[in-house]
Amino acid sequence: MERREWKREASNGLGKIYNVLWQEESLEKKGILFVLHGMQGHIGKYRYLFEYMAKQGYVVCGMDMQGHGKSANIPGYFGDNFGWESMIHDIHRSLLQIKKWFPNLPVFLFGHSMGSFLARDYAASYGADLKGLLLSGTAGGSPVLLPVQGYIAVQKKLRGAKDDALKESILLAKYFNRHIPNPKSLSAWICTKEEVSQANARDPLAVGFTLGAYADLLAALVRVNEYAEIKKLKDIPCFLFSGGADPVGEYGKGPASLYAMLKQLGNPKLKLHIFPKLRHEVLNEEVRPILLQEMTAFMEELIQERN
């Protein structure tokens, strides 16, 4: 198994961005799977996905997004201006490099949570380059978004974009835990397996968010859920999966709403799987083996259609 690591300058000039690629050199390559991690996470959390998909014949790659993991140039901060857009450019530049190394392979984009918002935003601009999207723990529009966005904007103006948003993160975690009886930690909403939630809390590569990052994230979340943006995904095959007890997706409503809109728009290949009672990181729940098989089947069916 080849494991390739490299860093390149961030598109906004704020330090370097860590990239990683895995491939099983002995296997004929079926496609490229690019992985986008969630907020305050990092690509190392997906080692199991890299290993599994590489053994299925995929070139599996990804990066620590700006402000995260080994790309935490300013921890929890995307950039002074257009930070979110800069991350989209970082993704595009990395994919262009990987496609030079492995030409003529279909490209699939996997994103979890914040990564799913990045994937949707990227696909809205570069969808012609993608064979399919796999979206984990994504979210739809919500009435609470605009008030929260307004609050963050005020705090950002008062305290500065680089100010630590620890207080806001604690409030968010408590809100996400609100339907869990006696949650054992602020991370309980992440997974029904306590060891997963605890590992997230102890992860040395996890970062806290700044007010600037929250502002960028919320603006992107509002935008990707606008009808005009969703319409740009109408020709891109999508597999959406989520936990039925995931507060980010409003307990299944968000992914189901996106699925319904894409179906109405005539999307040619859609799949939705909501796992009852499971939480945000559904790939870290007991259903991981089932989901990995479903992801593989979704991609391989599209590859067969291509051939």
Secondary structure as GFF3:
##gff-version 3
##sequence-region A 1 307
A	DSSP	beta_strand	2	9	.	.	.	ID=ss1
A	DSSP	beta_strand	16	23	.	.	.	ID=ss2
A	DSSP	beta_strand	31	36	.	.	.	ID=ss3
A	DSSP	three_ten_helix	43	46	.	.	.	ID=ss4
A	DSSP	alpha_helix	47	55	.	.	.	ID=ss5
A	DSSP	beta_strand	58	63	.	.	.	ID=ss6
A	DSSP	three_ten_helix	69	71	.	.	.	ID=ss7
A	DSSP	alpha_helix	83	101	.	.	.	ID=ss8
A	DSSP	beta_strand	107	112	.	.	.	ID=ss9
A	DSSP	alpha_helix	114	126	.	.	.	ID=ss10
A	DSSP	three_ten_helix	127	129	.	.	.	ID=ss11
A	DSSP	beta_strand	132	136	.	.	.	ID=ss12
A	DSSP	alpha_helix	145	159	.	.	.	ID=ss13
A	DSSP	alpha_helix	166	176	.	.	.	ID=ss14
A	DSSP	three_ten_helix	188	190	.	.	.	ID=ss15
A	DSSP	alpha_helix	194	202	.	.	.	ID=ss16
A	DSSP	alpha_helix	211	224	.	.	.	ID=ss17
A	DSSP	alpha_helix	227	231	.	.	.	ID=ss18
A	DSSP	beta_strand	238	243	.	.	.	ID=ss19
A	DSSP	alpha_helix	253	264	.	.	.	ID=ss20
A	DSSP	beta_strand	270	275	.	.	.	ID=ss21
A	DSSP	three_ten_helix	282	284	.	.	.	ID=ss22
A	DSSP	alpha_helix	288	306	.	.	.	ID=ss23
###
